[in-house]
């Protein structure tokens, strides 16, 4: 059963998932070495498995966000381009006199 949420909630959840992925990636990177006979503070294999699962959740969420935004995607692109135009229009013009 899928949970309904607002776009703001979905984006907040996306950021949480990205943070989790970054933490797991950091753990794997930091502890993906070892000295024979010593235990690592993090189970690297488990961290990689968790990262794979969380990454799948991220892909699923991004796909859902994209599906919801599909009907307004043109408007989103237009707004982005207008913002860019507005930044150019704000700059002073220098005319040769």
N, CA, C and O atoms as a Tinker XYZ file with bonds, in Angstrom:
   388  protein
     1  N      0.844000   -1.189000    0.000000    73     2
     2  CA     0.000000    0.000000    0.000000    64     1     3
     3  C      0.884000    1.246000    0.000000    63     2     4     5
     4  O      1.750000    1.403000    0.861000    81     3
     5  N      0.659000    2.124000   -0.968000    73     3     6
     6  CA     1.471000    3.316000   -1.103000    64     5     7
     7  C      0.915000    4.437000   -0.244000    63     6     8     9
     8  O     -0.299000    4.605000   -0.125000    81     7
     9  N      1.809000    5.195000    0.348000    73     7    10
    10  CA     1.420000    6.318000    1.197000    64     9    11
    11  C      1.387000    7.585000    0.351000    63    10    12    13
    12  O      2.302000    7.843000   -0.431000    81    11
    13  N      0.332000    8.368000    0.510000    73    11    14
    14  CA     0.253000    9.642000   -0.192000    64    13    15
    15  C      0.975000   10.698000    0.633000    63    14    16    17
    16  O      0.923000   10.687000    1.863000    81    15
    17  N      1.655000   11.617000   -0.069000    73    15    18
    18  CA     2.355000   12.704000    0.596000    64    17    19
    19  C      2.422000   13.894000   -0.339000    63    18    20    21
    20  O      2.224000   13.772000   -1.547000    81    19
    21  N      2.700000   15.023000    0.234000    73    19    22
    22  CA     2.851000   16.223000   -0.576000    64    21    23
    23  C      4.218000   16.194000   -1.253000    63    22    24    25
    24  O      5.091000   15.403000   -0.894000    81    23
    25  N      4.383000   17.067000   -2.234000    73    23    26
    26  CA     5.673000   17.159000   -2.914000    64    25    27
    27  C      6.757000   17.566000   -1.925000    63    26    28    29
    28  O      7.871000   17.046000   -1.968000    81    27
    29  N      6.431000   18.490000   -1.041000    73    27    30
    30  CA     7.417000   18.936000   -0.043000    64    29    31
    31  C      7.847000   17.773000    0.848000    63    30    32    33
    32  O      9.030000   17.636000    1.159000    81    31
    33  N      6.904000   16.944000    1.256000    73    31    34
    34  CA     7.229000   15.776000    2.073000    64    33    35
    35  C      8.090000   14.786000    1.292000    63    34    36    37
    36  O      9.029000   14.203000    1.835000    81    35
    37  N      7.763000   14.604000    0.015000    73    35    38
    38  CA     8.534000   13.682000   -0.823000    64    37    39
    39  C      9.963000   14.178000   -0.992000    63    38    40    41
    40  O     10.903000   13.385000   -0.938000    81    39
    41  N     10.137000   15.473000   -1.194000    73    39    42
    42  CA    11.478000   16.028000   -1.352000    64    41    43
    43  C     12.270000   15.951000   -0.055000    63    42    44    45
    44  O     13.479000   15.719000   -0.072000    81    43
    45  N     11.589000   16.146000    1.069000    73    43    46
    46  CA    12.250000   16.011000    2.371000    64    45    47
    47  C     12.697000   14.565000    2.584000    63    46    48    49
    48  O     13.807000   14.316000    3.054000    81    47
    49  N     11.837000   13.624000    2.238000    73    47    50
    50  CA    12.186000   12.211000    2.348000    64    49    51
    51  C     13.360000   11.879000    1.424000    63    50    52    53
    52  O     14.260000   11.128000    1.799000    81    51
    53  N     13.341000   12.442000    0.222000    73    51    54
    54  CA    14.440000   12.217000   -0.733000    64    53    55
    55  C     15.760000   12.671000   -0.124000    63    54    56    57
    56  O     16.770000   11.975000   -0.229000    81    55
    57  N     15.751000   13.836000    0.511000    73    55    58
    58  CA    16.977000   14.346000    1.134000    64    57    59
    59  C     17.452000   13.440000    2.265000    63    58    60    61
    60  O     18.655000   13.238000    2.433000    81    59
    61  N     16.516000   12.892000    3.042000    73    59    62
    62  CA    16.875000   11.958000    4.112000    64    61    63
    63  C     17.506000   10.700000    3.535000    63    62    64    65
    64  O     18.495000   10.191000    4.062000    81    63
    65  N     16.931000   10.206000    2.457000    73    63    66
    66  CA    17.460000    8.999000    1.826000    64    65    67
    67  C     18.857000    9.262000    1.275000    63    66    68    69
    68  O     19.755000    8.434000    1.432000    81    67
    69  N     19.044000   10.410000    0.631000    73    67    70
    70  CA    20.365000   10.761000    0.092000    64    69    71
    71  C     21.384000   10.854000    1.229000    63    70    72    73
    72  O     22.519000   10.403000    1.076000    81    71
    73  N     20.993000   11.432000    2.362000    73    71    74
    74  CA    21.895000   11.521000    3.517000    64    73    75
    75  C     22.281000   10.131000    4.014000    63    74    76    77
    76  O     23.440000    9.885000    4.348000    81    75
    77  N     21.315000    9.234000    4.062000    73    75    78
    78  CA    21.574000    7.853000    4.492000    64    77    79
    79  C     22.556000    7.174000    3.529000    63    78    80    81
    80  O     23.487000    6.494000    3.960000    81    79
    81  N     22.341000    7.365000    2.223000    73    79    82
    82  CA    23.243000    6.785000    1.221000    64    81    83
    83  C     24.650000    7.344000    1.409000    63    82    84    85
    84  O     25.627000    6.597000    1.350000    81    83
    85  N     24.758000    8.647000    1.633000    73    83    86
    86  CA    26.068000    9.269000    1.824000    64    85    87
    87  C     26.778000    8.725000    3.068000    63    86    88    89
    88  O     27.988000    8.500000    3.049000    81    87
    89  N     26.022000    8.518000    4.139000    73    87    90
    90  CA    26.608000    7.963000    5.365000    64    89    91
    91  C     27.102000    6.543000    5.122000    63    90    92    93
    92  O     28.222000    6.197000    5.498000    81    91
    93  N     26.268000    5.724000    4.494000    73    91    94
    94  CA    26.669000    4.346000    4.213000    64    93    95
    95  C     27.883000    4.303000    3.285000    63    94    96    97
    96  O     28.792000    3.497000    3.483000    81    95
    97  N     27.894000    5.170000    2.277000    73    95    98
    98  CA    29.031000    5.230000    1.375000    64    97    99
    99  C     30.294000    5.635000    2.129000    63    98   100   101
   100  O     31.366000    5.076000    1.897000    81    99
   101  N     30.166000    6.595000    3.021000    73    99   102
   102  CA    31.303000    7.023000    3.837000    64   101   103
   103  C     31.824000    5.900000    4.720000    63   102   104   105
   104  O     33.034000    5.717000    4.855000    81   103
   105  N     30.901000    5.142000    5.324000    73   103   106
   106  CA    31.302000    4.011000    6.162000    64   105   107
   107  C     32.054000    2.967000    5.350000    63   106   108   109
   108  O     33.086000    2.457000    5.785000    81   107
   109  N     31.539000    2.654000    4.180000    73   107   110
   110  CA    32.190000    1.656000    3.321000    64   109   111
   111  C     33.578000    2.147000    2.912000    63   110   112   113
   112  O     34.553000    1.397000    2.961000    81   111
   113  N     33.651000    3.408000    2.512000    73   111   114
   114  CA    34.934000    3.972000    2.076000    64   113   115
   115  C     35.938000    3.985000    3.227000    63   114   116   117
   116  O     37.106000    3.643000    3.043000    81   115
   117  N     35.483000    4.375000    4.399000    73   115   118
   118  CA    36.372000    4.510000    5.547000    64   117   119
   119  C     36.849000    3.160000    6.083000    63   118   120   121
   120  O     38.009000    3.016000    6.469000    81   119
   121  N     35.956000    2.180000    6.105000    73   119   122
   122  CA    36.284000    0.914000    6.755000    64   121   123
   123  C     36.489000   -0.242000    5.780000    63   122   124   125
   124  O     36.506000   -1.400000    6.197000    81   123
   125  N     36.645000    0.050000    4.498000    73   123   126
   126  CA    36.834000   -1.009000    3.511000    64   125   127
   127  C     38.309000   -1.419000    3.432000    63   126   128   129
   128  O     38.890000   -1.508000    2.350000    81   127
   129  N     38.867000   -1.653000    4.552000    73   127   130
   130  CA    40.236000   -2.145000    4.669000    64   129   131
   131  C     40.306000   -2.856000    6.006000    63   130   132   133
   132  O     39.359000   -2.796000    6.790000    81   131
   133  N     41.359000   -3.493000    6.262000    73   131   134
   134  CA    41.457000   -4.134000    7.566000    64   133   135
   135  C     42.784000   -4.825000    7.757000    63   134   136   137
   136  O     43.522000   -5.105000    6.813000    81   135
   137  N     43.052000   -5.084000    9.004000    73   135   138
   138  CA    44.239000   -5.817000    9.388000    64   137   139
   139  C     43.766000   -7.193000    9.824000    63   138   140   141
   140  O     42.788000   -7.325000   10.561000    81   139
   141  N     44.464000   -8.204000    9.364000    73   139   142
   142  CA    44.079000   -9.575000    9.702000    64   141   143
   143  C     43.961000   -9.734000   11.213000    63   142   144   145
   144  O     44.851000   -9.341000   11.967000    81   143
   145  N     42.861000  -10.309000   11.630000    73   143   146
   146  CA    42.647000  -10.576000   13.047000    64   145   147
   147  C     41.922000   -9.470000   13.799000    63   146   148   149
   148  O     41.478000   -9.687000   14.926000    81   147
   149  N     41.793000   -8.288000   13.200000    73   147   150
   150  CA    41.089000   -7.189000   13.865000    64   149   151
   151  C     39.697000   -7.054000   13.267000    63   150   152   153
   152  O     39.498000   -7.229000   12.065000    81   151
   153  N     38.750000   -6.742000   14.120000    73   151   154
   154  CA    37.391000   -6.542000   13.627000    64   153   155
   155  C     37.194000   -5.073000   13.266000    63   154   156   157
   156  O     37.756000   -4.176000   13.895000    81   155
   157  N     36.401000   -4.862000   12.260000    73   155   158
   158  CA    36.093000   -3.498000   11.817000    64   157   159
   159  C     34.916000   -2.965000   12.634000    63   158   160   161
   160  O     34.065000   -3.741000   13.070000    81   159
   161  N     34.860000   -1.659000   12.844000    73   159   162
   162  CA    33.728000   -1.079000   13.575000    64   161   163
   163  C     32.418000   -1.162000   12.782000    63   162   164   165
   164  O     31.333000   -1.048000   13.352000    81   163
   165  N     32.529000   -1.359000   11.474000    73   163   166
   166  CA    31.350000   -1.436000   10.608000    64   165   167
   167  C     31.459000   -2.692000    9.756000    63   166   168   169
   168  O     32.523000   -3.005000    9.224000    81   167
   169  N     30.344000   -3.407000    9.633000    73   167   170
   170  CA    30.287000   -4.556000    8.728000    64   169   171
   171  C     30.123000   -3.994000    7.317000    63   170   172   173
   172  O     29.026000   -3.599000    6.922000    81   171
   173  N     31.221000   -3.961000    6.562000    73   171   174
   174  CA    31.238000   -3.317000    5.255000    64   173   175
   175  C     30.276000   -4.008000    4.295000    63   174   176   177
   176  O     29.575000   -3.340000    3.535000    81   175
   177  N     30.235000   -5.315000    4.322000    73   175   178
   178  CA    29.328000   -6.036000    3.425000    64   177   179
   179  C     27.872000   -5.681000    3.725000    63   178   180   181
   180  O     27.075000   -5.474000    2.810000    81   179
   181  N     27.536000   -5.615000    5.001000    73   179   182
   182  CA    26.168000   -5.230000    5.385000    64   181   183
   183  C     25.881000   -3.783000    4.997000    63   182   184   185
   184  O     24.779000   -3.467000    4.549000    81   183
   185  N     26.860000   -2.911000    5.166000    73   183   186
   186  CA    26.682000   -1.505000    4.775000    64   185   187
   187  C     26.433000   -1.394000    3.276000    63   186   188   189
   188  O     25.596000   -0.601000    2.844000    81   187
   189  N     27.151000   -2.182000    2.481000    73   187   190
   190  CA    26.934000   -2.171000    1.025000    64   189   191
   191  C     25.535000   -2.691000    0.682000    63   190   192   193
   192  O     24.856000   -2.141000   -0.186000    81   191
   193  N     25.115000   -3.748000    1.366000    73   191   194
   194  CA    23.764000   -4.279000    1.127000    64   193   195
   195  C     22.705000   -3.247000    1.495000    63   194   196   197
   196  O     21.730000   -3.064000    0.765000    81   195
   197  N     22.897000   -2.572000    2.632000    73   195   198
   198  CA    21.961000   -1.524000    3.047000    64   197   199
   199  C     21.953000   -0.383000    2.036000    63   198   200   201
   200  O     20.897000    0.155000    1.706000    81   199
   201  N     23.130000   -0.020000    1.549000    73   199   202
   202  CA    23.230000    1.054000    0.559000    64   201   203
   203  C     22.465000    0.691000   -0.702000    63   202   204   205
   204  O     21.777000    1.535000   -1.276000    81   203
   205  N     22.578000   -0.557000   -1.136000    73   203   206
   206  CA    21.837000   -1.004000   -2.317000    64   205   207
   207  C     20.333000   -0.884000   -2.108000    63   206   208   209
   208  O     19.612000   -0.430000   -2.996000    81   207
   209  N     19.861000   -1.295000   -0.928000    73   207   210
   210  CA    18.417000   -1.223000   -0.632000    64   209   211
   211  C     17.937000    0.224000   -0.574000    63   210   212   213
   212  O     16.887000    0.558000   -1.123000    81   211
   213  N     18.699000    1.066000    0.082000    73   211   214
   214  CA    18.305000    2.475000    0.218000    64   213   215
   215  C     18.362000    3.174000   -1.142000    63   214   216   217
   216  O     17.530000    4.032000   -1.439000    81   215
   217  N     19.337000    2.808000   -1.959000    73   215   218
   218  CA    19.428000    3.380000   -3.304000    64   217   219
   219  C     18.207000    2.988000   -4.126000    63   218   220   221
   220  O     17.685000    3.803000   -4.887000    81   219
   221  N     17.749000    1.753000   -3.982000    73   219   222
   222  CA    16.531000    1.320000   -4.671000    64   221   223
   223  C     15.338000    2.159000   -4.203000    63   222   224   225
   224  O     14.501000    2.553000   -5.015000    81   223
   225  N     15.258000    2.431000   -2.900000    73   223   226
   226  CA    14.186000    3.287000   -2.371000    64   225   227
   227  C     14.251000    4.683000   -2.988000    63   226   228   229
   228  O     13.223000    5.275000   -3.316000    81   227
   229  N     15.465000    5.198000   -3.142000    73   227   230
   230  CA    15.639000    6.524000   -3.749000    64   229   231
   231  C     15.157000    6.533000   -5.193000    63   230   232   233
   232  O     14.461000    7.456000   -5.615000    81   231
   233  N     15.525000    5.514000   -5.941000    73   231   234
   234  CA    15.096000    5.425000   -7.344000    64   233   235
   235  C     13.570000    5.345000   -7.419000    63   234   236   237
   236  O     12.952000    5.996000   -8.261000    81   235
   237  N     12.974000    4.555000   -6.546000    73   235   238
   238  CA    11.513000    4.421000   -6.516000    64   237   239
   239  C     10.852000    5.761000   -6.209000    63   238   240   241
   240  O      9.877000    6.138000   -6.859000    81   239
   241  N     11.380000    6.477000   -5.223000    73   239   242
   242  CA    10.815000    7.778000   -4.852000    64   241   243
   243  C     10.982000    8.789000   -5.982000    63   242   244   245
   244  O     10.038000    9.509000   -6.307000    81   243
   245  N     12.170000    8.852000   -6.584000    73   243   246
   246  CA    12.397000    9.783000   -7.686000    64   245   247
   247  C     11.474000    9.487000   -8.866000    63   246   248   249
   248  O     10.980000   10.402000   -9.524000    81   247
   249  N     11.251000    8.213000   -9.123000    73   247   250
   250  CA    10.348000    7.824000  -10.207000    64   249   251
   251  C      8.929000    8.287000   -9.910000    63   250   252   253
   252  O      8.232000    8.769000  -10.803000    81   251
   253  N      8.499000    8.143000   -8.659000    73   251   254
   254  CA     7.159000    8.581000   -8.272000    64   253   255
   255  C      7.036000   10.103000   -8.382000    63   254   256   257
   256  O      6.026000   10.612000   -8.870000    81   255
   257  N      8.053000   10.821000   -7.932000    73   255   258
   258  CA     8.034000   12.285000   -8.034000    64   257   259
   259  C      7.954000   12.699000   -9.496000    63   258   260   261
   260  O      7.188000   13.595000   -9.850000    81   259
   261  N      8.736000   12.054000  -10.337000    73   259   262
   262  CA     8.738000   12.367000  -11.760000    64   261   263
   263  C      7.371000   12.082000  -12.388000    63   262   264   265
   264  O      6.896000   12.861000  -13.215000    81   263
   265  N      6.747000   10.990000  -12.006000    73   263   266
   266  CA     5.427000   10.641000  -12.552000    64   265   267
   267  C      4.385000   11.693000  -12.183000    63   266   268   269
   268  O      3.540000   12.062000  -12.999000    81   267
   269  N      4.458000   12.166000  -10.948000    73   267   270
   270  CA     3.507000   13.181000  -10.497000    64   269   271
   271  C      3.755000   14.503000  -11.213000    63   270   272   273
   272  O      2.814000   15.217000  -11.558000    81   271
   273  N      5.023000   14.824000  -11.435000    73   271   274
   274  CA     5.376000   16.094000  -12.080000    64   273   275
   275  C      5.211000   16.063000  -13.593000    63   274   276   277
   276  O      5.304000   17.111000  -14.232000    81   275
   277  N      4.973000   14.912000  -14.181000    73   275   278
   278  CA     4.942000   14.784000  -15.647000    64   277   279
   279  C      3.976000   15.775000  -16.289000    63   278   280   281
   280  O      4.288000   16.364000  -17.324000    81   279
   281  N      2.819000   15.960000  -15.690000    73   279   282
   282  CA     1.820000   16.842000  -16.297000    64   281   283
   283  C      2.222000   18.319000  -16.248000    63   282   284   285
   284  O      1.712000   19.126000  -17.025000    81   283
   285  N      3.125000   18.671000  -15.344000    73   283   286
   286  CA     3.539000   20.076000  -15.224000    64   285   287
   287  C      5.017000   20.270000  -15.579000    63   286   288   289
   288  O      5.578000   21.337000  -15.325000    81   287
   289  N      5.641000   19.264000  -16.155000    73   287   290
   290  CA     7.073000   19.338000  -16.451000    64   289   291
   291  C      7.412000   20.515000  -17.352000    63   290   292   293
   292  O      8.429000   21.181000  -17.158000    81   291
   293  N      6.557000   20.768000  -18.342000    73   291   294
   294  CA     6.796000   21.905000  -19.248000    64   293   295
   295  C      6.838000   23.211000  -18.457000    63   294   296   297
   296  O      7.703000   24.056000  -18.693000    81   295
   297  N      5.909000   23.376000  -17.522000    73   295   298
   298  CA     5.886000   24.581000  -16.693000    64   297   299
   299  C      7.151000   24.695000  -15.839000    63   298   300   301
   300  O      7.692000   25.786000  -15.657000    81   299
   301  N      7.610000   23.566000  -15.324000    73   299   302
   302  CA     8.826000   23.557000  -14.500000    64   301   303
   303  C     10.023000   24.018000  -15.327000    63   302   304   305
   304  O     10.821000   24.837000  -14.870000    81   303
   305  N     10.147000   23.488000  -16.549000    73   303   306
   306  CA    11.250000   23.903000  -17.422000    64   305   307
   307  C     11.141000   25.380000  -17.786000    63   306   308   309
   308  O     12.148000   26.088000  -17.812000    81   307
   309  N      9.925000   25.852000  -18.068000    73   307   310
   310  CA     9.746000   27.261000  -18.418000    64   309   311
   311  C     10.142000   28.164000  -17.255000    63   310   312   313
   312  O     10.804000   29.181000  -17.458000    81   311
   313  N      9.744000   27.801000  -16.044000    73   311   314
   314  CA    10.115000   28.594000  -14.872000    64   313   315
   315  C     11.626000   28.652000  -14.699000    63   314   316   317
   316  O     12.182000   29.706000  -14.392000    81   315
   317  N     12.285000   27.524000  -14.895000    73   315   318
   318  CA    13.745000   27.484000  -14.768000    64   317   319
   319  C     14.398000   28.403000  -15.793000    63   318   320   321
   320  O     15.345000   29.121000  -15.474000    81   319
   321  N     13.898000   28.382000  -17.013000    73   319   322
   322  CA    14.476000   29.233000  -18.058000    64   321   323
   323  C     14.180000   30.704000  -17.791000    63   322   324   325
   324  O     15.026000   31.563000  -18.038000    81   323
   325  N     12.991000   30.995000  -17.291000    73   323   326
   326  CA    12.654000   32.384000  -16.968000    64   325   327
   327  C     13.525000   32.918000  -15.837000    63   326   328   329
   328  O     13.904000   34.089000  -15.845000    81   327
   329  N     13.843000   32.069000  -14.867000    73   327   330
   330  CA    14.734000   32.485000  -13.788000    64   329   331
   331  C     16.099000   32.840000  -14.354000    63   330   332   333
   332  O     16.709000   33.829000  -13.945000    81   331
   333  N     16.577000   32.039000  -15.291000    73   331   334
   334  CA    17.860000   32.323000  -15.932000    64   333   335
   335  C     17.818000   33.628000  -16.694000    63   334   336   337
   336  O     18.763000   34.416000  -16.637000    81   335
   337  N     16.728000   33.863000  -17.410000    73   335   338
   338  CA    16.558000   35.107000  -18.166000    64   337   339
   339  C     16.519000   36.299000  -17.217000    63   338   340   341
   340  O     17.091000   37.350000  -17.505000    81   339
   341  N     15.846000   36.130000  -16.097000    73   339   342
   342  CA    15.721000   37.203000  -15.118000    64   341   343
   343  C     17.089000   37.599000  -14.567000    63   342   344   345
   344  O     17.347000   38.778000  -14.322000    81   343
   345  N     17.961000   36.616000  -14.372000    73   343   346
   346  CA    19.306000   36.920000  -13.882000    64   345   347
   347  C     20.088000   37.748000  -14.908000    63   346   348   349
   348  O     20.840000   38.652000  -14.547000    81   347
   349  N     19.899000   37.428000  -16.181000    73   347   350
   350  CA    20.572000   38.192000  -17.237000    64   349   351
   351  C     19.988000   39.595000  -17.310000    63   350   352   353
   352  O     20.728000   40.569000  -17.449000    81   351
   353  N     18.677000   39.706000  -17.218000    73   351   354
   354  CA    17.995000   40.996000  -17.342000    64   353   355
   355  C     18.358000   41.934000  -16.194000    63   354   356   357
   356  O     18.278000   43.152000  -16.350000    81   355
   357  N     18.753000   41.391000  -15.047000    73   355   358
   358  CA    19.115000   42.220000  -13.897000    64   357   359
   359  C     20.468000   42.893000  -14.068000    63   358   360   361
   360  O     20.731000   43.923000  -13.446000    81   359
   361  N     21.316000   42.329000  -14.895000    73   359   362
   362  CA    22.660000   42.885000  -15.056000    64   361   363
   363  C     22.587000   44.193000  -15.825000    63   362   364   365
   364  O     21.809000   44.324000  -16.770000    81   363
   365  N     23.405000   45.166000  -15.416000    73   363   366
   366  CA    23.366000   46.461000  -16.125000    64   365   367
   367  C     23.908000   46.334000  -17.532000    63   366   368   369
   368  O     24.822000   45.555000  -17.802000    81   367
   369  N     23.330000   47.111000  -18.411000    73   367   370
   370  CA    23.775000   47.153000  -19.782000    64   369   371
   371  C     24.725000   48.330000  -19.978000    63   370   372   373
   372  O     24.484000   49.417000  -19.454000    81   371
   373  N     25.770000   48.124000  -20.707000    73   371   374
   374  CA    26.703000   49.196000  -21.021000    64   373   375
   375  C     26.606000   49.488000  -22.502000    63   374   376   377
   376  O     26.847000   48.622000  -23.343000    81   375
   377  N     26.253000   50.704000  -22.801000    73   375   378
   378  CA    26.107000   51.127000  -24.198000    64   377   379
   379  C     27.246000   52.040000  -24.571000    63   378   380   381
   380  O     27.694000   52.858000  -23.767000    81   379
   381  N     27.708000   51.899000  -25.778000    73   379   382
   382  CA    28.719000   52.824000  -26.264000    64   381   383
   383  C     28.036000   54.160000  -26.536000    63   382   384   385
   384  O     27.027000   54.215000  -27.239000    81   383
   385  N     28.576000   55.211000  -25.989000    73   383   386
   386  CA    27.982000   56.534000  -26.192000    64   385   387
   387  C     28.891000   57.410000  -26.969000    63   386   388
   388  O     28.557000   58.564000  -27.237000    81   387
